Amino acid sequence: MSLNGLTLDEIEKRTIVDALEKYNNNLSQVAQALGITRQSLYRRMEKYHIGL
């Protein structure tokens, strides 16, 4: 993944989307892999308009 020219928000969104794909939308596994709580993951998904 090339990060050139991306903002921190764009990098965070891409990281979440990639993790969702890797873990087949299993939010518990995604949150654990990212080192955040499920609640934090929900907030970030809402912030970046990521739906399942």
Secondary structure, 3 states (H helix, E strand, C coil): CCCCCCCHHHHHHHHHHHHHHHCCCCHHHHHHHHCCCHHHHHHHHHHCCCCC
